[in-house]
Amino acid sequence: MRYLFIILFFGLQSAQLISQVNSYAISFENAQHHEANISATFVKVASDTLPLRMSRTSPGRYALHEFAKNVYNFKAVDSKGNALKITRTSPFEWKVSGHDGTVTITYTLFANRGDGTYSQIDETHAHLNIPATFMYAPSLSERKIIVDFKTRDDLNWKIATQLQHLQNNTYSAPNMYYFMDSPTEISNHKVREFKIDKQTIKLALHDPGTKEEADMYFEKVKKVVLAQKEIFSELPKFDYGTYTFLACYLPNASGDGMEHRNSTILTSTRTLANGGMDGNIGTVSHEFFHSWNVERIRPKSLEPFNFEEANMSGELWFAEGFTSYYTNLVLCRAGLITPKKYVEGLTGTFNYVWNSPARQFYNPIEMSYQAPFVDASTSIDPVNRENTFISYYSYGSVLGLALDLSLRENDLNLDDFMKQVWISYGKKEQPYTIENLNKTLNLYAGKEFGDNFFNSFIYKSEMPPYDELFKTVGVSVSQNTETAYFGAAITITDDLNGKIRSNTKIGSPAYDAGLNKGDIITSINNKPFPNGIPFTDFIKQFQPTDKLNVSFTRYGIEKTTDVVLDSNPTYTIELAEKEGDSPSKKVLKARQAWLKTE
């Protein structure tokens, strides 16, 4: 068996160069077991004790992930190979003492999650998110890094990364932060690229499909890039003149997307031939928009990014949410989805936000503060997110929609506001605050308009007048008030009872009747559930205001309660034409300007 060896090599030639760099090596002899053997050498270490750490989080993530849990077999020696004293001072820190100015460490890493945060090492690829892979020395974080990758030629593995390419397989990073922000995909991937404004947009596609499928998908990627450039009138100035999409679409990957300064990771279990051709392009749109909004239009609360603590920001409704608003809007403008599909696709997000009881507890800023608890974060105790949390992705998305349509009523638009934020903050790479966004909107649309939007919908949690706003672009919002609503997510069990599988929503009929997660409904109006009928269909036989006598068990104790049904609060969003309306020329013109359609 032959093995892949990757040497991350930081300076060999001169004492001057060595004093400025750190050196790492990683090998994959046990790739089939998802293990890598890693070594790192730090020279010219001035302090008697060298702290070494594994990151606890990763650029683009806000929660803690504790990458040290996958590290074991840690050892350290000096320049002569003498074993050094190791003190474990925390779950993520090792202190090495007794060295002679040089410290070489070795450890084993287990890595088996191919997504935008973790690493995966197996026979298919070396999918490396740097914080999940490499230890670092905080005191040496400003040193330049030179990286020489030794790849496995018999598998035709190639290197895709935003690291600066020097020559052959040699790359560099100016400091530890840039290195940590530079995910690397080493695999037999396909490469496609095109030039725009003297910069290169590259797709490194790790997918088992054909050349023709790769070509077809890259055409979609190009359309996304061009449509987003039109919003800001220019691309960001990418370091080293290149932006790279690191797309890994394999059954052993995990669905994700993660932005970085000059690249993004795109992972999915859907290959292009298995639904990914259309299903994966939305992540491309979302993550590329981040090259403006988040990577350069940067919240001050995320600067500097902290690799050792959770990163909390009150601006995620804008950074993530407004990006989410543009995700599918860009696909529509690029002709990758139809206006009908785009408009109808607003329904789910709109209902989720509009009908959530969580707005009584938190405004969009405070929802953003919840990111360290929900951003791929894990806990074993039950939580009440159904009633207390709205994703800042979704919340910000519907607020971006409302702001865009509101501006358009005044012959303005969100595109130009985003461009103004870009010019004022992103292009200068000057971090912004919420107050800065408010003032920028005041300058763009007038103080009364800007303050009203922020005071009503950002600092408070009111909802904009969507029905009126949608009418301006020929979109209808409707409810079927004759459909009954029970207000609990219920699964019919094998013994034909109904199990409530999540917390009942505050204000719903089920909540008001005292029902809760885990309750087992045994009968309604003294009748069992009929076989083979989902609960949502079963409840349709009743009318709003009907009172149902519900028998259920909780902790093995039989109970009863009365549930008074309500009208279903779900809205349907459609083009007005589908409802039989004929929008005026003015309205159709406004819609065309919004969706950029002919």
RODO-2510 file (C-alpha; in nm, 4 decimals, decimal comma):
residues 598
     n   res          X          Y          Z
     1     m     0,0000     0,0000     0,0000
     2     r     0,1187     0,3499    -0,0788
     3     y     0,0364     0,6415     0,1429
     4     l    -0,0240     1,0115     0,1087
     5     f     0,2219     1,2318     0,2921
     6     i     0,1563     1,6022     0,3375
     7     i     0,4492     1,8047     0,4616
     8     l     0,3609     2,1492     0,5930
     9     f     0,7123     2,2852     0,5884
    10     f     0,8025     2,6266     0,7173
    11     g     1,1559     2,7203     0,6348
    12     l     1,4673     2,5118     0,5884
    13     q     1,7179     2,7257     0,4102
    14     s     1,8475     2,9954     0,6397
    15     a     1,8571     3,1000     1,0006
    16     q     1,6857     3,4225     0,9040
    17     l     1,3954     3,2361     0,7444
    18     i     1,3785     2,9787     1,0219
    19     s     1,3427     3,2526     1,2831
    20     q     1,0273     3,3689     1,1089
    21     v     0,8404     3,0436     1,0557
    22     n     0,6912     2,7351     1,2201
    23     s     0,6965     2,3906     1,0573
    24     y     0,4380     2,1155     1,0476
    25     a     0,4056     1,7716     0,8930
    26     i     0,1021     1,5478     0,8561
    27     s     0,0903     1,1921     0,7237
    28     f    -0,1984     0,9586     0,6582
    29     e    -0,0711     0,6035     0,7086
    30     n    -0,3931     0,5196     0,8924
    31     a    -0,6270     0,7025     0,6556
    32     q    -0,8586     0,4029     0,6387
    33     h    -0,9098     0,4496     1,0140
    34     h    -0,9541     0,8279     0,9772
    35     e    -0,6279     0,8926     1,1607
    36     a    -0,3426     1,1278     1,0775
    37     n    -0,0016     1,1482     1,2402
    38     i     0,0960     1,5116     1,2800
    39     s     0,4194     1,6797     1,3832
    40     a     0,5111     2,0438     1,4268
    41     t     0,8416     2,2178     1,4943
    42     f     0,8736     2,5604     1,6542
    43     v     1,2215     2,7159     1,6522
    44     k     1,3732     3,0217     1,8178
    45     v     1,1316     2,9800     2,1086
    46     a     1,2285     3,2528     2,3557
    47     s     1,0129     3,1609     2,6548
    48     d     1,1038     2,8760     2,8884
    49     t     0,7574     2,7261     2,8493
    50     l     0,5717     2,7061     2,5182
    51     p     0,1904     2,6863     2,5398
    52     l     0,0332     2,4883     2,2531
    53     r    -0,3373     2,4778     2,1857
    54     m    -0,6076     2,3280     1,9714
    55     s    -0,8661     2,5798     1,8616
    56     r    -1,2065     2,5657     2,0278
    57     t    -1,3883     2,7244     1,7369
    58     s    -1,3443     2,7975     1,3669
    59     p    -1,3806     3,1031     1,1390
    60     g    -1,7442     3,1349     1,0346
    61     r    -1,8675     2,9449     1,3397
    62     y    -1,9869     3,1062     1,6607
    63     a    -2,0128     2,8099     1,8998
    64     l    -1,7451     2,6049     2,0724
    65     h    -1,6469     2,2763     1,9083
    66     e    -1,3550     2,1595     2,1231
    67     f    -1,1349     2,0129     1,8496
    68     a    -0,8916     1,8874     2,1143
    69     k    -1,1242     1,5952     2,1838
    70     n    -0,9926     1,4248     1,8680
    71     v    -0,6241     1,4619     1,9612
    72     y    -0,4254     1,1914     2,1405
    73     n    -0,0769     1,0377     2,1647
    74     f     0,0794     1,3809     2,2261
    75     k     0,4610     1,3959     2,2688
    76     a     0,7283     1,6664     2,2596
    77     v     1,1092     1,6664     2,2132
    78     d     1,3850     1,9252     2,1767
    79     s     1,6289     1,9671     1,8856
    80     k     1,8337     1,6668     2,0066
    81     g     1,5339     1,4375     2,0448
    82     n     1,5242     1,4597     2,4232
    83     a     1,1759     1,4188     2,5705
    84     l     1,0323     1,7398     2,7137
    85     k     0,8045     1,7962     3,0087
    86     i     0,4376     1,8249     2,9110
    87     t     0,1784     1,9785     3,1412
    88     r    -0,1900     1,9571     3,0444
    89     t    -0,3270     2,2861     3,1740
    90     s    -0,6734     2,2713     3,0188
    91     p    -0,8715     2,0449     2,7866
    92     f    -0,7317     2,2368     2,4889
    93     e    -0,3854     2,3450     2,6061
    94     w    -0,0529     2,1692     2,6575
    95     k     0,2515     2,3491     2,8020
    96     v     0,5950     2,2229     2,6961
    97     s     0,8976     2,3152     2,9071
    98     g     1,2685     2,2285     2,9356
    99     h     1,3450     2,2867     2,5658
   100     d     1,6618     2,4248     2,4058
   101     g     1,4874     2,6822     2,1849
   102     t     1,3371     2,4197     1,9570
   103     v     1,0165     2,2270     2,0270
   104     t     0,8944     1,9422     1,8077
   105     i     0,5573     1,7933     1,8913
   106     t     0,3779     1,4893     1,7525
   107     y     0,0203     1,3737     1,7962
   108     t    -0,2476     1,1647     1,6345
   109     l    -0,5692     1,3178     1,5011
   110     f    -0,8949     1,1328     1,4434
   111     a    -1,0926     1,3057     1,1667
   112     n    -1,4150     1,1790     1,0145
   113     r    -1,6537     1,4611     0,9372
   114     g    -1,6268     1,6267     0,5985
   115     d    -1,8004     1,9609     0,6371
   116     g    -1,7224     2,3277     0,6828
   117     t    -1,5903     2,2947     1,0361
   118     y    -1,4255     1,9575     1,0920
   119     s    -1,1776     1,7442     0,8985
   120     q    -1,2128     1,4095     0,7247
   121     i    -0,9276     1,1793     0,6335
   122     d    -0,9935     0,8614     0,4389
   123     e    -0,9151     0,6953     0,1086
   124     t    -1,1265     0,9455    -0,0850
   125     h    -0,9638     1,2672     0,0305
   126     a    -0,7881     1,4721     0,2954
   127     h    -1,0540     1,7310     0,3734
   128     l    -0,8798     1,9682     0,6134
   129     n    -1,0331     2,2471     0,8152
   130     i    -0,7211     2,3881     0,9721
   131     p    -0,8475     2,4651     1,3278
   132     a    -0,9770     2,1079     1,3545
   133     t    -0,6414     1,9697     1,2405
   134     f    -0,3414     2,1630     1,3677
   135     m    -0,2178     2,2780     1,7058
   136     y    -0,0774     2,6291     1,7234
   137     a     0,1460     2,8354     1,9480
   138     p    -0,0367     3,1589     2,0395
   139     s     0,2901     3,3390     2,1186
   140     l     0,4188     3,2653     1,7667
   141     s     0,0974     3,3509     1,5822
   142     e     0,2464     3,6325     1,3723
   143     r     0,5109     3,4175     1,2064
   144     k     0,4944     3,3552     0,8349
   145     i     0,4031     3,0019     0,7278
   146     i     0,5431     2,8155     0,4299
   147     v     0,3586     2,4990     0,3331
   148     d     0,4897     2,2225     0,1104
   149     f     0,2307     1,9523     0,0383
   150     k     0,3598     1,6089    -0,0636
   151     t     0,0631     1,4529    -0,2423
   152     r    -0,0190     1,0966    -0,3388
   153     d     0,0434     1,0988    -0,7125
   154     d    -0,0987     0,7516    -0,7864
   155     l    -0,4454     0,8761    -0,6904
   156     n    -0,4073     1,2001    -0,8893
   157     w    -0,4722     1,4022    -0,5764
   158     k    -0,4417     1,7791    -0,6197
   159     i    -0,4368     2,0667    -0,3737
   160     a    -0,7147     2,3253    -0,3533
   161     t    -0,6780     2,6053    -0,0999
   162     q    -0,6791     2,9828    -0,0638
   163     l    -0,3205     2,9726     0,0658
   164     q    -0,0801     3,1635    -0,1573
   165     h     0,0764     2,9376    -0,4184
   166     l     0,4514     2,9876    -0,4444
   167     q     0,5777     2,7064    -0,6671
   168     n     0,5043     2,3404    -0,7286
   169     n     0,3322     2,2148    -0,4112
   170     t     0,4559     2,4991    -0,1930
   171     y     0,2106     2,7451    -0,0371
   172     s     0,2294     3,0149     0,2266
   173     a     0,0250     3,2011     0,4848
   174     p     0,1329     3,5334     0,6332
   175     n     0,0320     3,4403     0,9879
   176     m    -0,1560     3,1927     1,2020
   177     y    -0,4984     3,3549     1,1501
   178     y    -0,4786     3,3352     0,7720
   179     f    -0,3622     2,9744     0,7980
   180     m    -0,6545     2,8885     1,0281
   181     d    -0,8897     3,0546     0,7798
   182     s    -0,7614     2,8490     0,4848
   183     p    -0,9419     2,5155     0,4443
   184     t    -0,7715     2,2706     0,2105
   185     e    -0,9184     1,9948    -0,0051
   186     i    -0,6701     1,7356    -0,1292
   187     s    -0,8354     1,4888    -0,3636
   188     n    -0,8811     1,3840    -0,7238
   189     h    -1,1068     1,6798    -0,7901
   190     k    -1,1962     1,8525    -1,1143
   191     v    -1,0887     2,2141    -1,1628
   192     r    -1,2804     2,4786    -1,3556
   193     e    -1,2025     2,8489    -1,3612
   194     f    -1,2768     3,1737    -1,5370
   195     k    -1,1350     3,5236    -1,5329
   196     i    -1,3322     3,8296    -1,4377
   197     d    -1,1931     4,1787    -1,3751
   198     k    -0,8392     4,0384    -1,3808
   199     q    -0,9214     3,7934    -1,1016
   200     t    -0,9745     3,4171    -1,1152
   201     i    -1,2849     3,2373    -0,9922
   202     k    -1,2032     2,8714    -0,9424
   203     l    -1,4182     2,5656    -0,8732
   204     a    -1,2413     2,2648    -0,7194
   205     l    -1,5130     2,0007    -0,7551
   206     h    -1,4755     1,6704    -0,5707
   207     d    -1,7681     1,4813    -0,7190
   208     p    -1,7812     1,1365    -0,8843
   209     g    -1,9698     1,2682    -1,1854
   210     t    -1,8750     1,3276    -1,5460
   211     k    -1,6825     1,6082    -1,7116
   212     e    -2,0078     1,7235    -1,8714
   213     e    -2,1790     1,7464    -1,5318
   214     a    -1,8885     1,9502    -1,3956
   215     d    -1,9067     2,1855    -1,6934
   216     m    -2,2820     2,2274    -1,6515
   217     y    -2,2515     2,2995    -1,2810
   218     f    -1,9717     2,5493    -1,3342
   219     e    -2,1954     2,7437    -1,5718
   220     k    -2,4413     2,7800    -1,2841
   221     v    -2,1620     2,8932    -1,0535
   222     k    -2,0559     3,1580    -1,3056
   223     k    -2,4114     3,2915    -1,3277
   224     v    -2,4232     3,3268    -0,9490
   225     v    -2,0918     3,5137    -0,9432
   226     l    -2,2000     3,7555    -1,2163
   227     a    -2,5404     3,8219    -1,0594
   228     q    -2,3820     3,9028    -0,7246
   229     k    -2,1188     4,1245    -0,8785
   230     e    -2,4029     4,3269    -1,0320
   231     i    -2,5396     4,4020    -0,6832
   232     f    -2,2144     4,5539    -0,5581
   233     s    -2,0866     4,6708    -0,9005
   234     e    -1,7539     4,5015    -0,8311
   235     l    -1,5964     4,1934    -0,6848
   236     p    -1,3948     4,2125    -0,3647
   237     k    -1,0214     4,2294    -0,4193
   238     f    -0,9259     3,8716    -0,3426
   239     d    -0,5863     3,8067    -0,1903
   240     y    -0,3537     3,6624    -0,4545
   241     g    -0,6200     3,7375    -0,7181
   242     t    -0,8157     3,4136    -0,6761
   243     y    -1,1372     3,2953    -0,5126
   244     t    -1,1865     2,9184    -0,4784
   245     f    -1,5046     2,7170    -0,4293
   246     l    -1,4022     2,3975    -0,2462
   247     a    -1,6966     2,1742    -0,3392
   248     c    -1,7013     1,8235    -0,1957
   249     y    -2,0144     1,6324    -0,2989
   250     l    -1,9745     1,2766    -0,1727
   251     p    -2,1874     1,0277     0,0210
   252     n    -1,9346     1,0354     0,3055
   253     a    -1,9488     1,4159     0,3356
   254     s    -2,1878     1,6101     0,5597
   255     g    -2,4062     1,8882     0,4255
   256     d    -2,2621     2,2317     0,5008
   257     g    -2,1271     2,5570     0,3675
   258     m    -1,8657     2,7793     0,5269
   259     e    -1,7284     3,1087     0,4051
   260     h    -1,3663     3,2151     0,4245
   261     r    -1,1835     3,5232     0,3065
   262     n    -1,0950     3,4008    -0,0418
   263     s    -1,2690     3,0647    -0,0536
   264     t    -1,5630     2,8664     0,0697
   265     i    -1,6245     2,5059     0,1615
   266     l    -1,9339     2,3495     0,0043
   267     t    -2,0191     1,9966     0,1187
   268     s    -2,3168     1,7745     0,0497
   269     t    -2,4105     1,4079     0,0413
   270     r    -2,5872     1,4866    -0,2884
   271     t    -2,3648     1,4319    -0,5877
   272     l    -2,4406     1,6323    -0,9010
   273     a    -2,6056     1,3268    -1,0554
   274     n    -2,8127     1,2653    -0,7436
   275     g    -2,9936     1,5960    -0,7004
   276     g    -2,6924     1,8176    -0,6394
   277     m    -2,7002     1,9918    -0,9773
   278     d    -2,9939     2,2012    -0,8566
   279     g    -2,9928     2,1212    -0,4856
   280     n    -2,6400     2,2399    -0,4091
   281     i    -2,6332     2,5683    -0,5997
   282     g    -2,8136     2,7598    -0,3228
   283     t    -2,5168     2,7079    -0,0908
   284     v    -2,2893     2,8451    -0,3631
   285     s    -2,5035     3,1591    -0,3741
   286     h    -2,5144     3,2019     0,0032
   287     e    -2,1447     3,1475     0,0658
   288     f    -2,0188     3,3628    -0,2206
   289     f    -2,2326     3,6540    -0,1011
   290     h    -2,0392     3,6242     0,2237
   291     s    -1,7214     3,7276     0,0411
   292     w    -1,8718     4,0753     0,0689
   293     n    -2,1106     4,0461     0,3633
   294     v    -1,9219     3,8984     0,6640
   295     e    -1,5714     3,8562     0,5259
   296     r    -1,5218     4,2242     0,4403
   297     i    -1,8446     4,3907     0,5532
   298     r    -1,7417     4,2652     0,8943
   299     p    -1,9202     4,3041     1,2314
   300     k    -1,6945     4,4744     1,4822
   301     s    -1,8124     4,2217     1,7406
   302     l    -1,6282     3,9459     1,5500
   303     e    -1,2964     4,1305     1,5390
   304     p    -1,0579     3,9883     1,6273
   305     f    -1,1948     3,6380     1,5907
   306     n    -1,1371     3,4412     1,9093
   307     f    -1,0161     3,0835     1,8628
   308     e    -1,0478     3,0073     2,2328
   309     e    -1,3948     3,1337     2,3236
   310     a    -1,7410     3,1432     2,1696
   311     n    -1,7863     3,4382     1,9338
   312     m    -2,1025     3,6373     2,0016
   313     s    -2,2381     3,9006     1,7641
   314     g    -2,5606     4,1010     1,7624
   315     e    -2,5270     4,1664     1,3886
   316     l    -2,5957     3,8161     1,2568
   317     w    -2,9478     3,9102     1,1463
   318     f    -2,7661     4,1294     0,8913
   319     a    -2,4497     3,9278     0,8304
   320     e    -2,6242     3,5921     0,7934
   321     g    -2,9869     3,6960     0,7515
   322     f    -2,9521     3,9502     0,4715
   323     t    -2,7161     3,7061     0,3006
   324     s    -2,9933     3,4462     0,3263
   325     y    -3,2391     3,6904     0,1685
   326     y    -3,0129     3,7266    -0,1333
   327     t    -2,9408     3,3538    -0,1619
   328     n    -3,2480     3,2575    -0,3655
   329     l    -3,3112     3,6074    -0,4989
   330     v    -2,9764     3,5825    -0,6789
   331     l    -3,0704     3,2399    -0,8167
   332     c    -3,3874     3,3944    -0,9572
   333     r    -3,2034     3,6896    -1,1065
   334     a    -2,9474     3,4527    -1,2587
   335     g    -3,2246     3,2504    -1,4225
   336     l    -3,1480     2,9394    -1,2164
   337     i    -3,4937     2,9301    -1,0604
   338     t    -3,8183     3,0821    -1,1881
   339     p    -3,9910     3,3834    -1,0302
   340     k    -4,2772     3,1494    -0,9401
   341     k    -4,0443     2,9112    -0,7563
   342     y    -3,8681     3,1976    -0,5841
   343     v    -4,1855     3,3657    -0,4610
   344     e    -4,3500     3,0443    -0,3466
   345     g    -4,0247     2,9476    -0,1779
   346     l    -4,0630     3,2454     0,0566
   347     t    -4,3571     3,0729     0,2250
   348     g    -4,1756     2,8429     0,4650
   349     t    -3,9367     3,1033     0,6046
   350     f    -4,2104     3,3638     0,6284
   351     n    -4,4414     3,1345     0,8267
   352     y    -4,1602     3,0223     1,0547
   353     v    -4,0808     3,3805     1,1532
   354     w    -4,4278     3,5339     1,1446
   355     n    -4,5931     3,2634     1,3545
   356     s    -4,3148     3,2192     1,6084
   357     p    -4,3934     3,3109     1,9701
   358     a    -4,0221     3,3787     2,0213
   359     r    -4,0551     3,7410     1,9081
   360     q    -4,2120     3,8239     2,2447
   361     f    -3,8829     3,7296     2,4119
   362     y    -3,6082     3,8497     2,1785
   363     n    -3,5527     4,1020     1,9007
   364     p    -3,3235     4,0214     1,6020
   365     i    -3,0156     4,1438     1,7883
   366     e    -3,0863     3,9171     2,0829
   367     m    -3,1655     3,6266     1,8503
   368     s    -2,8188     3,6794     1,7043
   369     y    -2,6714     3,6522     2,0523
   370     q    -2,8036     3,2944     2,0674
   371     a    -2,5610     3,1750     1,7977
   372     p    -2,3117     3,0125     2,0392
   373     f    -2,5980     2,7899     2,1606
   374     v    -2,7358     2,6912     1,8200
   375     d    -2,4564     2,7151     1,5616
   376     a    -2,3877     2,3414     1,5226
   377     s    -2,3687     2,3408     1,9004
   378     t    -2,4668     2,0352     2,1023
   379     s    -2,6182     1,9821     2,4477
   380     i    -2,7942     1,6902     2,6112
   381     d    -3,0521     1,8775     2,8182
   382     p    -3,3893     1,9614     2,6590
   383     v    -3,4412     2,3201     2,5466
   384     n    -3,7428     2,5271     2,4495
   385     r    -3,6204     2,6621     2,1157
   386     e    -3,9632     2,6112     1,9552
   387     n    -4,0908     2,8973     2,1698
   388     t    -3,7854     3,1108     2,2379
   389     f    -3,5691     3,1156     1,9258
   390     i    -3,5971     3,2222     1,5625
   391     s    -3,2933     3,1553     1,3474
   392     y    -3,1124     3,4797     1,2677
   393     y    -3,0759     3,3401     0,9148
   394     s    -3,4540     3,3319     0,8723
   395     y    -3,5381     3,6375     1,0817
   396     g    -3,2864     3,8502     0,8973
   397     s    -3,3988     3,7106     0,5641
   398     v    -3,7606     3,8238     0,6013
   399     l    -3,6438     4,1608     0,7361
   400     g    -3,4182     4,1992     0,4334
   401     l    -3,7196     4,1257     0,2142
   402     a    -3,9286     4,3859     0,3970
   403     l    -3,6552     4,6482     0,3786
   404     d    -3,6042     4,5863     0,0080
   405     l    -3,9751     4,6193    -0,0771
   406     s    -4,0130     4,9201     0,1533
   407     l    -3,7220     5,0971    -0,0119
   408     r    -3,8634     5,0208    -0,3551
   409     e    -4,1826     5,2057    -0,2625
   410     n    -3,9566     5,5115    -0,2354
   411     d    -3,7716     5,4485    -0,5628
   412     l    -3,4772     5,3034    -0,3714
   413     n    -3,3658     4,9428    -0,3238
   414     l    -3,1695     4,7124    -0,0981
   415     d    -2,9026     4,6529    -0,3627
   416     d    -2,7928     5,0134    -0,3474
   417     f    -2,8077     5,0173     0,0316
   418     m    -2,5810     4,7092     0,0425
   419     k    -2,3518     4,8834    -0,2023
   420     q    -2,3398     5,1860     0,0284
   421     v    -2,2481     4,9642     0,3246
   422     w    -1,9830     4,8028     0,1054
   423     i    -1,8298     5,1374     0,0089
   424     s    -1,8442     5,2769     0,3631
   425     y    -1,7191     4,9712     0,5506
   426     g    -1,6482     4,6569     0,3489
   427     k    -1,4250     4,7987     0,0794
   428     k    -1,2225     4,9797     0,3443
   429     e    -1,2357     4,6689     0,5661
   430     q    -1,3532     4,8858     0,8527
   431     p    -1,5683     4,6789     1,0937
   432     y    -1,9204     4,8082     1,1537
   433     t    -2,1646     4,8228     1,4447
   434     i    -2,5447     4,8132     1,4448
   435     e    -2,5397     5,1887     1,4982
   436     n    -2,3270     5,2232     1,1836
   437     l    -2,5883     5,0281     0,9832
   438     n    -2,8633     5,2498     1,1197
   439     k    -2,6753     5,5686     1,0288
   440     t    -2,5948     5,4343     0,6817
   441     l    -2,9619     5,3610     0,6184
   442     n    -3,0460     5,7104     0,7433
   443     l    -2,8006     5,8592     0,4942
   444     y    -2,9338     5,6440     0,2126
   445     a    -3,3105     5,6598     0,2716
   446     g    -3,3598     5,9479     0,5146
   447     k    -3,3446     5,9651     0,8919
   448     e    -3,7167     5,9106     0,9434
   449     f    -3,7193     5,5987     0,7280
   450     g    -3,3985     5,4547     0,8732
   451     d    -3,4814     5,5192     1,2373
   452     n    -3,8322     5,3804     1,1932
   453     f    -3,6977     5,0564     1,0460
   454     f    -3,4394     5,0052     1,3209
   455     n    -3,6605     5,1215     1,6088
   456     s    -3,9511     4,9026     1,5001
   457     f    -3,7912     4,5884     1,3598
   458     i    -3,4323     4,5669     1,4890
   459     y    -3,4324     4,7200     1,8372
   460     k    -3,7852     4,5878     1,8795
   461     s    -3,9475     4,2786     1,7320
   462     e    -4,2446     4,4190     1,5447
   463     m    -4,3330     4,2733     1,2055
   464     p    -4,3429     4,4874     0,8877
   465     p    -4,6720     4,5179     0,6904
   466     y    -4,5932     4,2322     0,4521
   467     d    -4,9398     4,2157     0,2968
   468     e    -4,9100     4,5745     0,1737
   469     l    -4,5487     4,5330     0,0676
   470     f    -4,6159     4,2184    -0,1348
   471     k    -4,8987     4,3900    -0,3214
   472     t    -4,6514     4,6437    -0,4616
   473     v    -4,4796     4,3642    -0,6579
   474     g    -4,7867     4,1576    -0,7449
   475     v    -4,7527     3,8889    -0,4782
   476     s    -5,0499     3,7576    -0,2809
   477     v    -5,0461     3,6453     0,0825
   478     s    -5,3433     3,4392     0,1935
   479     q    -5,4678     3,2062     0,4666
   480     n    -5,7256     2,9290     0,4631
   481     t    -5,9156     3,0253     0,7774
   482     e    -6,1505     2,7294     0,7403
   483     t    -5,8730     2,4765     0,8062
   484     a    -5,8501     2,3536     1,1647
   485     y    -5,5288     2,3929     1,3641
   486     f    -5,4319     2,1712     1,6589
   487     g    -5,0862     2,3148     1,7249
   488     a    -4,8672     2,0123     1,7949
   489     a    -4,6289     1,8023     1,5898
   490     i    -4,7676     1,4504     1,6314
   491     t    -4,6434     1,1158     1,5018
   492     i    -4,8757     0,8143     1,4875
   493     t    -4,7054     0,5267     1,6682
   494     d    -4,7159     0,1576     1,5792
   495     d    -4,9922     0,1026     1,8332
   496     l    -5,1988     0,3805     1,6696
   497     n    -5,1507     0,6415     1,9367
   498     g    -5,0302     0,9949     1,8736
   499     k    -4,6974     1,1010     2,0264
   500     i    -4,6213     1,4728     2,0589
   501     r    -4,2628     1,4945     1,9348
   502     s    -4,1719     1,8575     2,0159
   503     n    -4,2645     2,1338     2,2565
   504     t    -4,6093     2,2711     2,1832
   505     k    -4,6045     2,6284     2,0613
   506     i    -4,7070     2,9037     2,3017
   507     g    -5,0569     3,0262     2,2156
   508     s    -5,1526     2,7181     2,0130
   509     p    -5,4637     2,5129     2,1018
   510     a    -5,2489     2,2224     2,2220
   511     y    -5,0362     2,4513     2,4423
   512     d    -5,3398     2,6227     2,5946
   513     a    -5,4883     2,2790     2,6702
   514     g    -5,1748     2,1828     2,8654
   515     l    -5,0361     1,9260     2,6203
   516     n    -4,6601     1,8964     2,5900
   517     k    -4,3738     1,7073     2,4299
   518     g    -4,3781     1,3356     2,5059
   519     d    -4,7496     1,3119     2,5772
   520     i    -4,9164     1,0089     2,4168
   521     i    -5,2629     1,0842     2,2807
   522     t    -5,4727     0,7674     2,3032
   523     s    -5,8083     0,8941     2,1765
   524     i    -5,9963     1,2038     2,0619
   525     n    -6,3636     1,2334     2,1484
   526     n    -6,3382     0,8765     2,2830
   527     k    -6,2351     0,7430     1,9413
   528     p    -5,8916     0,6006     1,8521
   529     f    -5,6960     0,7195     1,5519
   530     p    -5,7853     0,5375     1,2291
   531     n    -5,5080     0,3232     1,0846
   532     g    -5,2746     0,4716     0,8234
   533     i    -5,3872     0,8367     0,8418
   534     p    -5,1323     1,1073     0,9369
   535     f    -5,2423     1,3305     1,2210
   536     t    -5,2526     1,6406     1,0003
   537     d    -5,4998     1,4665     0,7706
   538     f    -5,6990     1,3272     1,0623
   539     i    -5,7528     1,6740     1,2086
   540     k    -5,8909     1,8090     0,8787
   541     q    -6,2304     1,6501     0,9483
   542     f    -6,2865     1,9086     1,2209
   543     q    -6,3579     2,2813     1,2026
   544     p    -6,1988     2,5808     1,3742
   545     t    -6,3613     2,6409     1,7174
   546     d    -6,4482     2,2687     1,7533
   547     k    -6,3778     2,1398     2,1026
   548     l    -6,2010     1,8053     2,1174
   549     n    -6,1879     1,5889     2,4266
   550     v    -5,8361     1,4461     2,4270
   551     s    -5,7293     1,1438     2,6301
   552     f    -5,3542     1,1073     2,6776
   553     t    -5,0901     0,9572     2,9019
   554     r    -4,8013     1,1405     3,0634
   555     y    -4,5374     0,9458     3,2562
   556     g    -4,7760     0,6492     3,2407
   557     i    -5,0614     0,8396     3,4046
   558     e    -5,3900     0,8725     3,2129
   559     k    -5,5208     1,2262     3,1717
   560     t    -5,7814     1,4173     2,9700
   561     t    -5,8073     1,7726     2,8444
   562     d    -6,0181     1,9792     2,6052
   563     v    -5,8529     2,1288     2,2969
   564     v    -6,0385     2,4131     2,1237
   565     l    -5,9243     2,4180     1,7625
   566     d    -5,8211     2,7403     1,5944
   567     s    -5,7835     2,8490     1,2320
   568     n    -5,4593     2,7399     1,0704
   569     p    -5,2176     3,0377     1,0942
   570     t    -5,0137     2,9272     0,7915
   571     y    -4,9854     3,1734     0,5034
   572     t    -4,9506     3,0903     0,1355
   573     i    -4,7345     3,3223    -0,0749
   574     e    -4,7842     3,3158    -0,4529
   575     l    -4,7663     3,5347    -0,7594
   576     a    -5,0914     3,7292    -0,7782
   577     e    -5,1676     3,5793    -1,1188
   578     k    -5,2090     3,2374    -0,9621
   579     e    -5,4925     3,3768    -0,7529
   580     g    -5,6609     3,5101    -1,0653
   581     d    -5,5511     3,8710    -1,0234
   582     s    -5,4107     4,0781    -1,3076
   583     p    -5,1365     4,3070    -1,1742
   584     s    -5,1099     4,6501    -1,3309
   585     k    -4,8221     4,7493    -1,5568
   586     k    -4,6814     4,9546    -1,2701
   587     v    -4,6827     4,6550    -1,0389
   588     l    -4,5310     4,4253    -1,3007
   589     k    -4,2594     4,6817    -1,3667
   590     a    -4,1844     4,6943    -0,9931
   591     r    -4,1646     4,3154    -0,9832
   592     q    -3,9308     4,3096    -1,2813
   593     a    -3,7025     4,5624    -1,1132
   594     w    -3,7019     4,3523    -0,7955
   595     l    -3,6402     4,0132    -0,9543
   596     k    -3,4397     4,1464    -1,2523
   597     t    -3,6541     3,9447    -1,4925
   598     e    -3,7533     4,0270    -1,8472
***
